[in-house]
Amino acid sequence: MQNLVTIDDIAAAERTIEGWVERTPSVKSPALAAKLGARVALKLELLQKTGCFKPRGITNKLLSLSDEEKKRGLITVSGGNHGIAIAAIGKEMGIAVTVVMSDKAPQRSQARIKASGATLLLTSDAGAAFDLAEQECAAKGMTYIHSYDDPKIIAGHGTVGREFIADQPDLTDVLVSIGGGGLISGCAVALKAANPAIRIWGVETEGADAMTQALANGAPVKIQVTSIATTLGAPSVTERSLSHVQALVETVITVSDAEAVAGVIVLAEEGKLWAEPAAGCLIPAAQQVIERVGPEAKLGLVVCGGNVAFSDVEGWVKRFGVSVA
């Protein structure tokens, strides 16, 4: 398994990013425990800088770049949160950033990227965004930053799992959302290193199920992203992220967009958290995990981000007929 990052990589990343990112809280949630019927702890990455976990891996990567790589400027592809984070961190470090994303990405995300001074390029879909980024990179000599297929990015994201298990050592099962697979890859390495018996569960939404399809195919496949959870909308996973999931994750659970939106409402009403669908999808998946492993489990939910507008949530509730009673 040469493709996998190591716990030493993650420990090194933790030292590198200290002082640059927040050590977010891990809290028990009696209200969600009562709702789900098992003990629940939450890793509050929505309280991270820029409202999601992304600064961890990005900071670890950017601090590893040479002066020449920084001088050439950075280009990357994003579904929203990665772009917001790299634009903000690039501004903080004095590095020019170009972000390529689908024009279907939330307007709020686009506005925040531009507000940080980054150049924003829009394409018709996520797959086209990767194609354009590669063309721009080749033409202009910029430094390409892959949002999830990078050992430094994965190791930085792994600090989420390292902190979570340090704060909540009796976790039996941890649920992590999957876009391209960088977060779950790093978290799984960190969690398994601390407790080999712990179970890791991936979660995707229908229409953003690149990892589920890759597992079924035995190799990454390109998908057409249709889910409202745009921050999970990677057009494919990679051999690296697939290898981590194959080696360390129990299975990947897929839920519908409607279930993810209902989960957003549960996190708001019961968990008192304003989360995006990429985190809301954990709630219906947690119900499935409890059915499989029993109510004696202690679940850890990585609440990965909260970058969503009220108007979006309101629209989704109406669209899917989600009950908020």
Secondary structure, DSSP 8 states (H G I E B T S, - for coil): -TTS--HHHHHHHHHHHBTTB----EEE-HHHHHHHTSEEEEEEGGGSGGGBSTHHHHHHHHTTS-HHHHHT-EEEE-SSHHHHHHHHHHHHHT--EEEEEETTS-HHHHHHHHHTT-EEEEESSHHHHHHHHHHHHHHHT-EEE-SSS-HHHHHHHHHHHHHHHHH-TT--EEEEE-SSSHHHHHHHHHHHHH-TT-EEEEEEETT--HHHHHHHHTS--------S-GGG--S---HHHHHHHHHH-SEEEEE-HHHHHHHHHHHHHTS-----HHHHTHHHHHHHHHHHH-TT-EEEEEE-B----HHHHHHHHHHHT----
